[in-house]
């Protein structure tokens, strides 16, 4: 295996392992509340988890912005800037967490208004929220630390922290629910304890592995230009995330209007999309770390070699996943549900899932590369244009095609993101060459 492929896999594989372990935690939490004697507890967990998924997704720029800028600073061997980026990111994450805690009540009302849970689920969802919200400082600081570790070409520490955090969450939740006889409060408290445990471990590993690297000057830490660049990159990623959230919310809400069966079908087929994204995220992280490193070092030959190899791995994964979905897509849906009506309805739409790998591979790979080179304006532009096509397609064709219009819009959305980013990349390359 060539050196470049080894570099990519060294970063990608721990990320893939991390991504695979995350859904296991959701399954265990669901199993715990699923044995509390009422479906209301399951609904409360689902609503509470959705609130924080939406909330934290919006602040994912703390990880993405930090990783790309750190990778570039590492490529330049600018260790003072590497340290400053970590502190800036932690400061921004801490400020956002403080605002979340101060505004927790109106935020809760807003999220409940968006999700509109039933009257019996709402009180328990609020209970879950009011406990888990106190984990915001730990979660957002972990975003910053994870991005910094990735920028330093180290995905083993985030993998270890994530796995440990999930294990602690499961064990503490089991203890609080089955030994101390708590209900949804036990699951929520287990989540908060695990979040702070993960933060503590990440800080300990940071001090152990990078104590000789971290060195900063308070006077230069607050340089306005550097802070402005940091905020500009994160602003673009934040706005780009808003488009992603809008597309996903629209897809879910319009699917729900078509009835429980179509909603269930779309939810199941999205699992195929998520499986592909878990793997491609690993290669996107490699793009962030290696692409940013060589871009920062102004090593154009190595940078373009990384891009070529990432797309080679992306093409390989696309062929592999497409073949697996065509052969085993319907059997996989049978594993997820025994509802015959849902599985039968899935037959009419499952072929859209077969197109997801080919449509989405370029968008996933380019996202990683663009984050690495902090070409966040290109990410924002591609997401905005793709979202416009998504909403136009879904709206204009819905009456004619029904749920097929939603899936056509989703496939076009992914493909156009990748296409626009390809054009932007080649324009940027011409600027470099000139």
N, C-alpha and C positions, 0 to 999 in steps of 0.2 A: 504494500500500500504506500502511495506517495506521501511525502511529508505534509503537503497541503491538506490532503484528506484526513490525515491523522490529527492535524490542528483543528479541523472542522469538527470531527467526531469527538475529540476531547472536550469540546464545549457543548456540542449538540446532545450527546447521549445523557449526561446528567440532567439536562433540562427536560428531555423526554421522560426520564424516570420520574422527575418531580411532577410533571404535568399529569402523569398517569396515576400518581398517588393521591392527587387532590380530590378526584371524584369519589375515591374510596371513603374519605371522611364524610362526605355528604350521604353516602349510602348507610354508614354506621349511625350517624345522627338520625337519619330517617327511621332506621330500624329501632333505635332506642325510643323515640317518641311514638313509633308505630305500635308499641306494646304498652302504651299508657291507658288504653281503654276507650279512646275516642279518636275519631278522624280529625277532630278540631285541632288536636296537638300537631298533627302532620301539616295541616293547613297553616297553623301559626309559624311553624318552622320554615315552611316554604315561603311565606310572605316576609318573615324577618330576614331570611337569607337573601331574598331578592332585593330587599332594601339596601343591604350592605354591598351586594354585588354591584348594583347600580351606582351607589355612592363611591365605592372604592375604584370602580372602573373609570369614573371621571377623573380620578386623581392618579391614574396609572402613569401619567407623564413624569411623576417623580422617579419611577424606575427607568423609563425609556430615555428621558432627557439626560439623566445622570450617566447612563451606560455609554451613550455615544460620545459625550464630551470627555468622559474619563478615559475611554479608549484612545481618543485622539491625543489627549495629554500624555498618556503612556507612550504612544508612538513617538512623541516629541521628547520623551524622557524628562518632562516638566513635572517633577515630583511635588513641588510646592503647589502647582495648580491642581494636581491630583488630590492633594489634601484639602485645598480650598473648595473644590467641587463637592466633596463629601460633606463638609460642614455646611455649605450653602444649601445643599439638598435637604439635609437634616433640619436646618433652620426653617426652610419653607414648609417641609412636612409638619414640623412642630406647630407652626403658625396656623396651618390649615386645620390640624387636629384640634387646636384650641378653639378655633371658630366653630367647628362641628360641635364641640362640647357646649359652647355658649349658646348655640342656636339649635340645640338638639330637639327642643319641643316643636318649633315651626318646621324643622326638617322632617320630623316624624309625621306631622300632619300633611305636609306636601307629598311625601312618599305614599302615605295611605290613600290620599286623594288620587294619585296616579294609578295605584294598584287596585283600589276599591275592593278590599276583602269583605267577606260576609260578616254580619253582625256578631255571630258567635266566635269567629276567628279573630276579629279585631282586638279585643282586650288582651288575649294571650300574645298576639303579635307585638302589641305595645310593650308588654312585659319583657319579651325577648329583646326588643330594641333598646329599652331603657337600661338594660344590663350590658349588652354587647357594645353599645356606643362608647363605653368607657375604654374599650380596646382600641379606639381610633389612633391615639398617639403611637401605640406599638405597631399597628398595621402600617401606618403611613411612614414611620421611620424605617420599617423593614423594607418598604418599597425602595427607599433611598439607598439603603445598605445593599439590597439585592442588585440594583442597577450599578452601583459602584463596583461590587464584586465581579459582575459580568464585564464591565469595562476593563477590569484588571485581568481578564481572561480566566476567571475562576468561577466555574459553575458548580464545583463540588461543594463549596460551602453553602450556597443557597439550597442545593439538594439536601444536604445533611440537616440544615435548619428546618426546611419544609417537612421532611419525613419525621424529625423529632417533634416538631410542633403538632403534626397530625396524631402521632402516637400519644402525646400528652393529652391532647384534646379528647381522644377516645377514652383513655383510662380515667381521666378526671370526671368526664361526663358519666361514665358507668358507675364510678364511685358515688357521685352526688345523687344520681337517680335511683340506683338499686340498693345502696347502703344507707344513704342519708334520706332517702324517700322524697327527694325534690322532684318537681315536674319539669316544665319547660325552663324554669329558672336554673335548674341544674345543667341543662345542655348549654344555655347561654353563658353561665359562669365558667363552664369548662372551656368554652371558646375564648373568653377573655384571658383566663389563666394561661392557656396555650399560646396566645398572642404575645404576652409579656415574657413567657418562657423562651419563645423563638427570638424575641428581641435581645434578651439577655445572652443567649448562646451566640447570636450573631456578633454582638459587641465583644464578647470574650474571644471569639475566633479572630475578629478584626485586630484586637490588641495583640494576640499571640502571633499571628502571621504577618502583620503589616506595621508593627510598632516602629520598625526602622525606616519605613517608607513615609509615614505620616509626619509631616512637619509643616506648620503654617504660621503666618504672622498676622496677628489680629488687625494690624494697621492696613495691610493690603487685602485682607479678606473682604472688606466692604467697598472695594473699588467699584464705582458706579457702572463703568463700562462692562466689566466682567459680570456683574449681577444682572445688568440689562440683557446681555447675551443669553444668560441662563434662563431668565424669565421669558425672553422671546421664543426660545426653543420650546419651552414648556407650554407657552400660550398656544403655539401652533398645534402641538400634540393634543392639548386639551380640546381645542375647537374641532380637530379631526375626530376625536373620540365622541364628541357630541353628535356628529353625523352617523357614526357607527351605532351609537345608542338609539338614535331616532329610527334608523333602518330596522334594527332588531325589534324595537318596541312596536313599530308599525306592522312588521311581519307577524308578530305574535298576536297583536290585537285584531287584525283583519282575519287571521286564521281562526281566532276564537269566535268571531261573529258567524262563522260558517257551521258552528255546532261542535259538540264535544268530540265527535269522531274525527273530523278534519283537524281539530286542534291537537288531538292525540297523535294523528298521523304525522303532522308537521313536527311535533316534539320528538317523535321517534327518529324521523329522518334527519333532524338536526344533530342527533347523536353521531351519525356517520360523518357529518361535517366537523363536529368537535373532535372526533378521533383523528381525522386528517390534520386538523389544526394543532393538536397536541404534538404531533411528530414534526410538522413543518415549523412550529415555533422554535424547536431545538436548532434548526438550521438558520432561522431568522436571528436567534441570539448569537450564533456564530458569525453572522453577517455584522451584527452590532459590534462585537468584540474585535474580530480580525479586520473587518472593513474599516472601522474607526481607527484602529492601531496603525494600519499602513497608510491611511489617508492623512493622519496626523504626522506620520514620519515622512510624508511626501514621496513614498515609494510607490509610484504609479504601476510599475510592472507587477509587484506583489499584490497590490490592491485588485487589479483586473484579473489576476490569477485566482484570487479568492472568489470574485464574482462568478467567473466561469465554473469553478468547482462547485459553488453553491447551487448554481442552476443545473449542473450535472446531477447532483444529489436530489434536487427538486424534481427533475424529470424522472429519475429512477423511482422516487417515492410515488409520483403520479401514476406511473405505469403499474406499480405494485398495488396501490390502493384501488385503482380503477378495476383491476382484475379481481381483487378480493371482493369488492362491492358487487360486481356483476355476478360472480359465482356464489358468494355467501351473504349478499345483502338481505334477502328475504328470510333465510334461516336465522340471521342475527336478530331481525325484528321479532321472530318467534321466541327468541330467548328473552327479549325485553318485555313481552306481553303475551298473555294467553287469550286476549280478547279477539275472538275470531273476526268480528266485524271490523276492528281496527286493522288487523293484518290484511284482510281482504281489500279494504280501501287503500292500503299502502301500495298495492300492486299497480294502481293507476298513477302513482306519483314517484315510485322508487327510482325510476330511471333518471329523474332530475338529480338525485343524489350521486348517480354514476358520473355526472358532468362536473361535480364540485371540485375534484382534484385538479382536472385540467383547467378549469376556469379560475381557480384560486391560487395555483402554485406561484405565479409571477407576483401577485400581490403580497403573499406571505414573505417571499424571499426579498423583494424590493423593500418592504417595510423594515426588515432587519438592516439592510445595507443603508437605506436612507437615514435611519436612526443613527447608525454608526458614523455617517459623514455629516450628521446634523442638517440634512436637507429636509427639514420638517415642513417648510413651506410647500415643497413638492408633494409630501404626504397629504397635507391639508387640501391642496388643489385637487389631487386625484380622488380623494374621498368625497369632496364637494360635488365634483362633476359626476362621479359614479352614483352618489345619492340622488342627484337630480334625475338621472336616467332611471334609477330604481323606482322613485315615486311616480314619474310619468308613466312608466310601463305598467306598474301595478294598478294605477288609477284608470288609465285609458283602456286597458285590456281586461279589467276584472269582470265586467258584465259579460264579456264574450267568452273568456276562458276560465273564470272562477279561480280556484286554488292554483291552477297551472300558471296563471298570470303572476301570482306571488313568487313561484319558483323560477319562472323565466326572469323576473325582475332581479331575484337574488343572484342568479348565475351571471346576468349582465353586469350587475353591481361589482361582483368579484373580478370579472374579466376586464372591465373598464378601468378599475383601479390599477391593475397590473399593466394595462396598455399605456395609460397616461404616464405612469412612473417610468416605463421603458423609454418613452419619448423624452421625458425630462432628463433621464440618466444620460442618454446619448447627446443631448444638447450640452449637458454639463461636461461630458468628456471632450467635446469639441472645444469648449472654453479652456479646458486644461491643456490640451494639445497646442492651442494657439498662445 
